[in-house]
Amino acid sequence: DKKILSAMESKSKSKDVKTAQSGSGTRNSTVNSKRVAVVSKGRRRIRYSQQVPNDILNDEELKKAISILPKNYNFEIPKTVWRLRKAESKRVALQFPEGLLMYSLIISDILRKFAHVDTLVMGDVTYGACCVDDLSAKALGCDFLVHYGHSCLVPVNPTGPVKMLYVFVEIAINVSHLCSSILNAFAPKRNEAAPDLILAGTVQFTSAIRAAKKRLRSSFPSLSIPQTKPLSPGEVLGCTAPRLDEGRRDKKTNKSNACVVVFVADGRFHLESLMIQNPHVNDFFKYDPYSRKLTREKYDHTKMKALRSDAIKTASTAKTFGLILGSLGRQGNPKIIQRLKERLQKSGRKVIVLLLSEIFPAKLEMFGGIDAFIQVACPRLSIDWGHAFKKPLLSPYEAEVALELTQWRAVYPMDFYSKDGGPWSNYHPEVSRRSTRKAKISAKNPRRRAPVKIAYEL
């Protein structure tokens, strides 16, 4: 493409370099490097903030190359160039979800020219941050992996297979239209109380959600943005969603105030996770930033629970289980596999461990002699598509119920990556680990808690 080549090969004509202003300070900000002084208890220590230097921020040639990409998509190119130069990387793997692959070759060319690295675009399907494939990147001879479009679910480990950088790719949308749509639909009339408004969405629109909150706060005093850690405020995954409050009660009538959820996304997958986690909320609305439509959304909780309850009941009598470890990136957690394997064997069941990157009905029908399957990959695979399989396909939570290790819950838990999740989730103490050194420090000093890490190593 002549346009791409000319933008990347043209030399900068401007010699005057202006000092870049500091950004907002969020974890996605790209700002200039400056010295930071920290004073604590009479002691003064100096540290340098981890920020992009001016020679990269003000590189006119780099700016022209970036201008080829959509202006409302933040691919954080300057930050990426700086991180790759700092790491002295030689070969870099780039991983994109399907919707961003169209920009992969342009970004690859930019990084090759300005970060002076060899690049490799990983073409396997990427459903979410759980599919981050650092192991394949290492096997392909890469020393750095840049993962686009998702938040950091798999912890960035300095001693891991390769160095990593997550780029959320925040998308700028028309916040004014979002706010006006909400005001037109839910603004209280005279002498009426404003509903409890809740804003959430996918990680690409978290900045827009925060901006909308500032504008709408005066009209909706109880407006809130929920969070389930380690996710960002307002961020919802297809398998992990926050638990919403029941809503304020009127002091005079003792009735719950109306609760309205507005979810910013272009699809239903992540929204359904929030709906499953909060069946007590009736008013869910989806704002599509592309079509600019605000629509009411419903979920059939009764049908879903009936289908999953029947599958659990059938699997509870199974004698032989196929225990599937999802191998698509980091989807499957070997620690959860080991825990379930031990519980199954203790109950007298036969266990066959299977390794699959993709799980679909025709594939599982090839395995004869297995009465039921448990997949440690994506819980939504069982919830959304479990009925399409001839034999029960349980999620880790459903397996716990089938083995009578936990009771069936009235609210189906969407906590697979929540730090408050059950023993079927990635952050539960039974399936997570702490660094021995940090655990000892934490025991000696209770105020200094060692962070919980997901254990993916076998």
C-alpha positions in Angstrom: 0.0 0.0 0.0 1.6 3.2 -1.2 -0.2 5.2 1.5 1.3 3.1 4.3 4.8 3.0 2.8 4.9 6.8 2.2 3.7 7.5 5.7 6.3 5.3 7.3 9.2 6.2 5.0 8.7 10.0 4.9 11.1 12.0 7.0 10.0 14.5 9.6 10.2 18.1 8.4 9.5 19.7 11.8 12.6 20.4 13.9 10.8 22.1 16.8 9.9 19.6 19.5 7.3 20.7 22.0 7.2 19.2 25.5 4.3 16.7 25.8 1.9 17.4 28.5 1.2 14.8 31.2 -1.8 12.5 30.7 -4.6 11.6 33.0 -2.6 9.1 35.1 -4.7 6.1 34.3 -3.1 2.8 33.5 -3.7 3.3 29.8 -2.2 6.8 29.7 0.8 7.6 27.4 2.6 10.6 28.9 6.1 12.0 29.0 8.8 10.9 31.4 9.5 13.0 34.5 11.0 12.6 37.9 8.8 11.9 40.8 9.6 12.6 44.5 8.0 10.5 47.2 8.1 11.6 50.9 7.3 9.0 53.5 7.8 9.3 57.3 10.7 11.7 57.1 12.5 9.7 54.4 12.7 11.0 50.9 13.2 8.7 48.0 13.3 9.4 44.3 11.9 7.2 41.6 11.3 7.6 37.9 7.8 7.0 36.7 7.3 4.4 34.0 6.3 6.7 31.2 7.1 7.2 27.5 10.0 9.5 26.7 9.5 12.7 24.7 11.7 11.5 21.7 9.1 8.9 21.0 6.0 10.9 21.8 7.2 13.8 19.5 8.5 11.7 16.6 6.7 13.2 13.7 7.4 10.3 11.4 5.9 7.9 14.0 2.8 10.2 14.3 2.3 10.0 10.5 2.4 6.2 10.6 0.0 6.1 13.5 -2.4 8.4 11.6 -3.2 5.5 9.2 -5.0 3.7 12.0 -8.5 4.6 13.2 -8.3 7.8 15.3 -10.8 6.6 17.8 -8.9 3.4 18.5 -6.1 3.7 21.1 -3.5 1.0 20.1 -0.9 2.7 22.4 1.8 2.6 19.7 4.3 5.0 21.4 4.1 3.0 24.6 4.6 -0.3 22.7 7.6 1.1 20.8 9.2 2.3 24.1 8.6 -1.0 25.9 10.1 -3.0 23.0 13.1 -0.7 22.8 13.6 -0.8 26.6 13.4 -4.6 26.6 15.8 -4.8 23.7 13.5 -7.3 22.1 14.4 -9.0 18.8 11.3 -11.0 17.8 7.8 -9.9 18.9 4.5 -11.9 18.7 1.3 -9.9 18.2 -2.0 -11.4 19.2 -5.3 -9.9 18.2 -9.0 -10.8 18.6 -10.9 -11.4 15.3 -12.3 -7.9 15.2 -8.8 -6.2 15.3 -6.9 -8.6 12.9 -7.6 -6.1 10.0 -5.1 -3.7 11.7 -2.5 -6.3 12.5 -0.2 -5.9 9.5 -0.2 -2.1 9.7 0.8 -2.3 13.4 3.4 -5.0 12.6 5.0 -2.7 9.9 5.1 0.2 12.3 6.7 -1.8 15.1 9.3 -3.3 12.8 10.3 0.2 11.6 10.3 2.2 14.8 11.0 -0.5 17.5 13.6 -2.3 15.2 12.1 -5.7 15.9 11.0 -8.7 13.8 7.3 -9.3 14.2 5.0 -12.3 14.1 1.2 -12.1 13.9 -0.5 -15.0 15.7 -3.6 -16.1 13.7 -5.2 -18.5 16.0 -8.7 -17.6 17.3 -8.6 -15.4 20.4 -11.9 -15.3 22.4 -10.6 -13.3 25.4 -7.7 -12.5 27.7 -7.7 -16.2 28.9 -6.5 -17.1 25.4 -3.2 -15.2 25.7 -0.7 -17.5 24.1 2.7 -16.7 25.6 3.7 -20.4 25.5 3.3 -20.6 21.7 5.1 -17.2 21.4 8.1 -18.7 23.2 8.0 -21.8 21.1 8.1 -19.7 18.0 11.3 -18.0 19.2 9.7 -14.7 20.4 11.0 -12.8 23.4 8.0 -10.5 23.8 4.2 -10.8 23.3 1.8 -7.9 22.8 -1.8 -8.9 23.4 -4.5 -6.6 22.1 -8.1 -6.0 23.0 -8.4 -7.6 26.5 -7.5 -6.8 30.1 -4.7 -8.5 32.0 -6.2 -11.7 33.3 -3.1 -13.9 33.2 -0.6 -12.1 35.5 2.4 -10.5 33.8 5.3 -12.5 35.3 8.8 -11.0 34.7 10.2 -14.5 34.9 7.5 -16.0 32.6 8.1 -17.6 29.2 8.2 -14.2 27.5 7.8 -10.5 28.4 4.3 -9.2 27.9 2.3 -6.1 27.3 -1.5 -5.8 27.3 -3.1 -3.1 25.1 -6.8 -2.7 25.9 -7.5 -0.8 22.7 -9.8 1.7 24.2 -12.4 3.0 21.7 -13.5 6.7 21.8 -17.2 7.0 21.3 -19.8 9.8 21.3 -20.3 10.2 25.1 -22.7 13.1 24.6 -25.1 10.8 22.6 -24.7 8.1 25.3 -25.6 10.6 28.0 -28.5 12.1 26.1 -29.9 8.7 25.4 -29.8 7.8 29.1 -31.4 11.1 30.1 -34.2 10.8 27.5 -35.0 7.3 28.7 -34.5 7.5 32.5 -34.4 11.1 33.7 -36.9 11.5 36.5 -40.0 13.5 36.0 -41.1 16.2 38.4 -41.6 14.9 42.0 -40.3 11.5 41.0 -37.1 9.9 42.4 -34.3 9.1 40.1 -33.6 5.4 39.5 -30.4 3.8 40.8 -28.4 4.0 37.6 -25.6 1.5 37.0 -23.1 1.8 34.2 -20.9 -1.1 32.9 -19.5 -2.4 29.7 -16.5 -4.1 28.0 -13.0 -2.9 28.7 -12.8 -0.9 25.4 -15.4 1.5 26.7 -14.4 1.9 30.4 -13.1 5.5 29.7 -16.4 6.4 28.1 -18.3 5.0 31.0 -16.2 7.1 33.5 -16.8 10.2 31.4 -20.5 9.6 31.3 -20.7 9.2 35.0 -19.3 12.7 35.5 -21.9 14.2 33.2 -24.9 12.2 34.6 -24.1 12.4 38.3 -26.3 15.5 38.9 -29.3 13.8 37.3 -28.7 10.5 39.0 -27.3 11.0 42.5 -27.0 7.2 43.2 -25.2 6.5 39.9 -22.5 3.8 40.3 -20.0 1.8 38.4 -19.6 -1.7 39.9 -16.4 -3.7 40.1 -15.2 -7.2 40.8 -11.5 -7.4 41.3 -9.1 -7.9 39.6 -11.1 -6.3 36.8 -11.3 -2.6 36.2 -14.3 -0.6 37.5 -17.2 -1.2 35.1 -15.5 -4.0 33.3 -17.4 -7.2 32.7 -16.2 -10.5 31.2 -18.2 -13.3 29.7 -17.4 -15.5 32.7 -16.9 -12.8 35.4 -19.3 -10.1 36.5 -19.9 -8.0 39.7 -22.8 -8.6 42.1 -25.1 -5.6 42.0 -26.9 -4.2 45.1 -30.6 -4.7 45.6 -31.2 -1.0 45.3 -32.0 1.8 47.8 -35.1 1.6 49.9 -37.5 4.6 50.2 -37.6 5.5 53.9 -41.3 6.4 53.8 -42.7 3.4 51.7 -39.9 0.9 52.5 -40.0 -0.1 48.8 -36.9 -0.7 46.8 -36.0 2.0 44.4 -35.9 1.2 40.7 -32.5 -0.1 39.5 -31.5 0.4 35.8 -28.4 -1.0 34.2 -27.0 0.5 31.0 -24.3 -1.7 29.4 -22.1 -0.2 26.7 -21.1 -2.8 24.2 -21.9 -3.9 20.6 -22.9 -7.4 21.6 -24.7 -9.4 24.3 -22.1 -11.9 25.3 -20.6 -9.9 28.2 -23.9 -8.4 29.1 -25.4 -11.9 29.6 -22.7 -12.6 32.2 -23.9 -9.6 34.2 -27.5 -10.7 33.8 -26.8 -14.2 34.9 -25.0 -12.9 38.0 -27.9 -10.6 38.9 -31.3 -12.2 38.3 -32.9 -9.8 40.8 -32.4 -6.9 38.4 -35.2 -6.5 35.8 -34.1 -3.5 33.8 -31.1 -4.2 31.7 -30.4 -2.0 28.7 -27.6 -2.2 26.1 -26.2 0.9 24.4 -24.5 0.0 21.1 -22.0 2.8 20.4 -21.9 2.0 16.7 -25.6 1.9 15.9 -26.2 4.4 18.7 -29.3 2.5 19.9 -30.4 1.9 23.4 -32.3 -1.4 23.7 -34.0 -3.4 26.5 -32.4 -6.8 27.0 -33.9 -9.9 28.6 -32.5 -13.3 29.7 -34.4 -16.5 30.3 -33.0 -17.6 33.7 -35.6 -20.3 34.2 -34.7 -22.1 30.9 -31.0 -21.8 31.5 -31.2 -23.2 35.1 -33.5 -26.0 34.0 -31.1 -27.1 31.2 -28.0 -27.0 33.5 -29.8 -28.7 36.4 -30.8 -31.6 34.1 -27.2 -31.9 32.9 -25.9 -32.0 36.4 -28.4 -34.6 37.4 -27.5 -36.9 34.5 -23.7 -36.4 35.2 -24.1 -37.3 38.9 -24.7 -40.9 37.9 -21.8 -41.2 35.5 -19.1 -43.7 36.1 -16.5 -42.4 33.7 -15.7 -38.8 33.2 -13.7 -37.0 30.5 -11.9 -34.2 32.2 -11.0 -31.6 29.5 -8.2 -29.1 29.9 -8.6 -26.2 27.4 -5.3 -25.6 25.6 -6.3 -22.5 23.7 -3.8 -20.1 25.2 -4.2 -20.1 29.0 -7.9 -21.0 29.1 -7.4 -24.2 31.1 -6.0 -24.2 34.7 -4.1 -27.4 35.5 -4.7 -26.7 39.3 -8.4 -26.9 38.8 -8.0 -30.0 36.7 -5.9 -31.7 39.4 -8.4 -30.7 42.1 -11.4 -32.2 40.2 -9.4 -35.3 39.2 -8.7 -36.0 42.9 -12.3 -35.5 43.9 -13.6 -37.7 41.1 -11.2 -40.5 41.9 -12.0 -40.3 45.6 -15.7 -40.8 44.7 -14.8 -43.9 42.8 -15.2 -42.5 39.3 -12.8 -43.3 36.4 -11.2 -40.2 35.0 -9.7 -39.7 31.5 -7.9 -36.3 31.0 -8.2 -34.8 27.6 -6.4 -31.9 26.1 -8.4 -29.8 23.6 -8.0 -26.4 22.1 -11.5 -26.4 20.6 -14.5 -28.2 22.2 -17.5 -29.0 19.9 -20.1 -31.8 19.8 -18.6 -33.8 16.8 -15.2 -33.9 18.5 -16.5 -35.3 21.9 -18.7 -37.9 20.1 -15.4 -39.5 19.0 -14.5 -40.4 22.5 -16.4 -43.6 23.3 -16.9 -45.1 26.8 -17.2 -41.7 28.5 -20.5 -41.0 30.3 -20.0 -37.2 31.0 -17.5 -34.5 30.4 -16.1 -31.6 32.5 -14.5 -28.8 30.7 -12.0 -26.4 32.3 -11.9 -23.8 29.6 -14.8 -21.4 29.4 -17.9 -21.7 31.7 -20.0 -20.1 29.1 -19.4 -23.1 26.8 -21.5 -25.2 29.1 -24.1 -22.5 29.8 -24.7 -21.4 26.2 -24.0 -24.6 24.2 -24.2 -27.5 26.7 -27.6 -28.5 25.3 -26.0 -29.2 21.9 -23.9 -32.0 23.3 -25.2 -35.6 23.5 -23.6 -36.2 26.8 -23.4 -33.7 29.8 -20.7 -31.1 29.4 -20.2 -29.5 32.9 -18.4 -26.4 34.0 -16.1 -26.6 37.1 -18.9 -25.2 39.3 -21.5 -27.7 37.9 -19.0 -30.5 38.5 -18.7 -29.4 42.2 -22.5 -29.6 42.4 -22.7 -33.1 40.7 -20.0 -34.4 43.1 -22.0 -32.9 46.1 -19.0 -30.7 47.0 -21.2 -27.6 46.9 -24.9 -26.9 46.7 -26.8 -25.7 43.7 -27.1 -22.0 44.0 -30.1 -19.9 43.3 -27.8 -17.4 41.6 -25.6 -19.1 39.0 -22.1 -17.8 39.9 -20.2 -15.8 37.2 -16.9 -15.6 39.2 -14.4 -17.6 37.2 -11.7 -14.9 37.4 -13.1 -13.1 40.5 -10.9 -12.9 43.6 -14.0 -13.7 45.6 -14.8 -16.7 43.5 -15.6 -20.2 44.7 -13.3 -23.2 44.7 -14.1 -23.7 41.0 -12.5 -20.3 40.1 -9.0 -19.4 39.3 -8.2 -17.2 42.3 -9.6 -19.4 45.0 -6.9 -20.4 47.6 -7.3 -24.1 46.8 -6.3 -23.6 43.1 -4.0 -20.6 43.4 -0.6 -20.2 44.9 1.6 -17.6 46.5 5.3 -17.1 46.1 6.9 -18.8 49.1 9.0 -15.8 49.9 6.1 -13.4 49.7 3.9 -15.7 51.8 6.6 -15.7 54.5 6.8 -11.9 54.4 3.0 -11.6 54.6 2.9 -13.9 57.6 5.5 -11.8 59.5 3.9 -8.5 58.5 0.1 -8.8 58.2 -0.2 -5.3 56.8 1.8 -6.4 53.7 -0.4 -8.9 51.9 1.2 -11.0 49.3 -0.8 -10.9 46.0 -2.6 -14.1 45.0 -1.3 -15.5 41.7 -3.0 -17.9 39.4 -1.1 -21.2 39.2 -0.9 -22.4 35.6 2.2 -24.5 36.0 1.7 -28.2 36.1 
